[in-house]
Amino acid sequence: MTIRVLAAGDHFVQNRLLIDALRREVPGELDISELTLPWPVEPFGRVGEVDEASDVEDELIEALRGVEICVTQMAPLTKRVLDASPDLRLFCVSRGGPVNANLEAAKAAGVAVTFAPGRNAVATAEHTLAMLLAATRRIPQTHGDLAGGVWRGDYYKYDNVGPELDGNTVGLVGYGAIGRRVARMLEGFGAEVLVYDPYVDVPGRVELDELLRRSHFVSLHARATPETNGMIGAAEIAAMPRGSVLVNCARGALVDYDAVCDALDSGHLFGAAMDVFPEEPIPAGSRLLTTPNLIMTPHLAGASKQTAMNAASIVAADVARYVRGEPLSHVATA
């Protein structure tokens, strides 16, 4: 029997990637329709009771009529959508966590929700290293000066140059798929790596206070939870050595950004590099836009062609398991 599937892709995890992956995994058994969501041309946000979703509830409800499986990245699985989609049984979110799905409502409706852990681990690890180097070597600032016709020899002054990775200590807060990859890259640079993660037991694991005290570079890779919310604030930054560098390519909720700006203004931090923020897009007038020695990218750490292809392949594999009646690999629970 043919199963009806909605591919609700966007301009990153495109429908063609989702459909190609579905056709590879489940040849000839799916009737696939399409809905294209506006992300990232239009930012995601809160929709109903879910976060980081495209505001397309009405369009999604219409597209889900008679559909059993939905594969998506940004579609909002709200209670309203669930109530209007009685045929839906499987909702596959092609991202590292299904924050755009109401898991409790899905469970009550008998809808399984899957996700795609590790899809962007390589891309985020590479971006993290790029941000760390860019902040330490002042690459954006020096490029901007040169592009503006200014040759700044004063960047070569001793007090204006940063430390090398070789022989220095880098602290990783969080040691999941991304943190492990960052650690392997850093070892190739000759850095000593310390790890703070209460859920793993690996060489170099220390408590957070020791990591901060010993590390000239600190990179965040923890998930946003009630326990990690605001875990790096003024006191934690003050505990880092003067002239150190802080990088966050994880979640904006982990950091007190005012404290980061204060530490950059005072010179306690040599530099900081941030890919995620407490409010996205960054509002006009934010201190982040004027604080010196702060490098920013617009939540792009996980953006690579391989990430999009990985995302499609991971969710398509769970669709295939569903069709064959096998246990799903990456089920989210309420």
N, C-alpha and C positions, 0 to 999 in steps of 0.2 A: 504494500500500500504506500502511495506517495505521501510524504510528510511536507506540510507547508512551513516554510522558513522565511523569516524577514531578516534581510541584511540591512541593518541600520548603521551604516558606516558614516564617515565624515571625510574631511579633507586631509587627514593623516592616515588613519586606518581606513583606507578606501574600500568601497564596496567591491571593486574588482579584486582586491586582495582577499577579502572575506569569501567571495564567491569562488575564486580559484582554489582556495584552500578547502572549501566545502566540497567542491567537485572532485578534488584529489582524494579526500578522505571517505566520501560517501557518493561514489559515482552512480548516477541514474536513479537515486531514490528520493530526491528532494525537489519540491516545487518552490523556487526561490523568488521572492519579490524584493524590491529595494526601496529604501528611504534614505536620503542623504541629509545628514545633520550639518549645521553651519559651523561647528567647531573646526579649526581654531580661528576662522575668520571672525566669528562672534565668540567672545569669551564664555566659558562655562560659569555656572553660579549655582545658587540654591534654587531648587525647583520643588515646590511642595515641601515634603519633609526630608528630601535627600540633597546631598551636596555634590558639587562638581559635575553638573549635568547640563545638557543643552535644554533650553526652555521650549520643548516641542511636545508637551503632553497631548494636545489635541491632535496633532499630526500622527503621533505614535499610536494613539487609541484607534484612529481610522485605519492605519496600516496594519495593525495587529488583528483585525477582524478575521477570524477563522485560522489564525496562525498558531502553530504549536511550539515553535522554537524561534527565538530572537537572538541574533548575534550582533553585538554592538560594542561601542566604546563609551559613548556619552549619553545614550538614551536614558531618560529618567524612569526607573521602575518604582513609581509611587503607588500608594494604595488606590488612588483614583484610576491609574492605568490598570492595575490588577483587577479592580472591580469591573472594569469595562472590557476585560480580555479573558473570558472564561475558558477559551481553548488553549491558552498559553500554559506550557508545562516546563519549559526550559528557557532560561534567560542567561546568555553567556556574555560576560563583560570582559572585553579584551584588554584589561589593564591590571596592574599589580594588586589592586584591591577594589572591591565592588562598592565604593562609597556612594555611587549613584543608584543604589538599589536598597529599598526598604526590606531588609531581610526578614524581619518579623512578619510583615504583611505577606511576603512571598511564601514563607513557610505555612502560614495559615491558609493560603490559597492553593497549596500543593504545587508550587512552582519552585523548581530547583534553580539555584543561582550559582554559576561557576565564574571563575576569574582566571587571570593569566600571570601567575607569579613568575618573576625572573625575566619577563619579556624584555625589559630595558636595562638589565644589569650591566651589560658591556657598555652601552651608550652612556649611562649615568656615571660609571666608573671612569671612563675616558674624559667625560666633561669635567668631573671633579678634579682630575689631575690637571687638566688644562686651566681650570679656574685657579687652582693652587699656584701653578707656575706663573699665570698672568698677574696675579696679585703680588707675588713675591718679586717678579722682575719688572713690575710697572709697565707691562706691555701696552695696555690700552691708553694709558696716559702719554707714554712716549710716542706712540703712533699718532695720537691726536695732535701733539705738538708739532711733529714733523709734517703731518698733513696740512697744518696751518702755517707752515713756512718757518717754524721756530726750531732752532737747534739748541737743546737744553743741555749744555755741558755740566750743569750743576747736579744732574742726576747721578753723576759719577762720584760725588762727594761721599765720604765714608758713611756719614749719618743718613744718607739718602738711599743707600743700597741695602738690599735684603739678604737674608741668609740663604745658603745652599741647602738642598735636601740631603746631599751626601754627608753622612756623619751626624745629621741632626735627628731629632725625635719627632715623629708624627703620631698624634693620638687620634684614633678612630672611635667615635661614639656610635655604636651599633655595628654588628658584625654579621649581617645577613649576606645575601648573594652579592650585593653591591660592595659592601665593606670588604668582603674577602677578596674581590677582584682589585679593589684599590690597594689593599695590602700587598698583593703580589706585584703590582706595578711599582709600588714604592720601594720594595726590596730591590728591584732592579736599579733604582737610583742610589742605593746604598744607605737608605734611611733606616733608622730603628723604628719599629712599629709597636705602639702600645694600643690595647683594646679595652674599651669599657662596654660590656654587654652582659647584663645579669642572667641571660638565657643561654650563654655558651661558656665552655671551658676550654680555652686555647692558650698556647704559650703567649706570653706578653699581656695577658689579661690582668688589669689592675682596677682599683676603685676609681670613680670619677675624679675625686679630689687629687689623687696621685697623678692621674693622666694629665689633668690640666696643669699641675705644677711642673711637670717634667717636659711637656710638649711645646716645641716652638711652632708647630703647625697643628691645628685641630680641625678635623673634618667630621661632619655630622651625617649619620646614616641610619638614624633610629626612626621608627614609625611614630606618627602622632597619636598619642594615647593620653588619657587623663594623667598618667604617671609621668609622661615626658613633656607635657605642656609647660613651656617656659623653663625648661631644664637648664638652659644657658642664659643667665642673667648677669647683672652687674657684678655680683660676688664671684661668680664662676669666671668671668672674663678677667677680673682683677687678679684671680689666682694664676692666670697664665703668665709666662715670662713677658717682661716688657719687650716690645718689638716682634711679637708673634703674629701669626696669621690665622684667621678663622674662616672656614668655608662651610657653606650650608647648601647642599643640593638635595636635601631630604624633604622637609616640610617647614613652612614658615612658623608654625605654632611652637616649634622647639626653642625659639630664640626671642629674647627681649631686644627688639631692634633699636629702641632708644638707647639701651645700654651699649650696643655695638657702635652707634653714632657717637656717643660720649667718649668711648675708648679710642675711636679714630681721631676725634677732635683733639683729645689730650695727647695723642701719640703713644698711648699704651699699646694699642694694636698698630703694627706696621701696615697691615692691610687686611681687608676682608673681601670675600667674594660670595655673592648670594644669587641663587637661581630661583628661590622660593621666598614668598613674602606673606605677612599676616593678612594683607588685603591685595587681591589681584584683579585687575591691574592696579599698580601703585597709584594712589590718589594724587592729584595735583597738590602741590604745597608740602608734600612729605619731605621730612629731613633726609630721607634716603636719596633724594634727587640732587642734593647739594653737599652732602658730607664727603670730604676728601678721602682718597685712597680706598674707595668702595667700588668694587666691580660688580656689575649686575647683568644678568641675562633673564629673559622673560619666561621662566619655567620651561626651559628647553633642554635640560640635561638628558632626558630620555629620548630625545628626538633624533632618530636615525632611520634609514630605510630598513635596516635589519630589525629594529624594534617593531615597526609596523608589520613586517612580514612574520616575525615571531608571534606577535599578538594574534594574527589571523590563524596561524597554524595551531597554536595552543587551543583556541576555542573550537576550531574545526575538529580537532582530535576528540574533544569531549562530546561534540555533536555525534561523531561516529560511534562513540561508546554508548551514548543514549540510544541510537538507532539499533545497535546490536544487543541492547538490553544488558550492557555491562556496567559495573560501577563507574561513576564519574571520578576523574582524577583530582579536580580542583574545585571542590564544593565549598561554598561559603555557608556558614551557619549563623543563625541569629543569636 
